[in-house]
């Protein structure tokens, strides 16, 4: 198991940090393992998206929300 995998397993890396680390190290990791890492990270990302709740803004309230911008 590589450093990125073990850090992900221990929850020591965020997904963004794992992507950054893979980008820095992809040339030194075996091609098969890069595929495994990509599968692992995509699985984590898909799980996170499923767990995220989205609260849509009702259309009739859009003007009120839109006017909350910074001055």
PyMOL commands that set and color helices and strands:
alter all, ss='L'
color gray80, all
select helices_A, chain A and resi 3-9+15-25+31-51+59-66
alter helices_A, ss='H'
color red, helices_A
deselect
rebuild
show_as cartoon
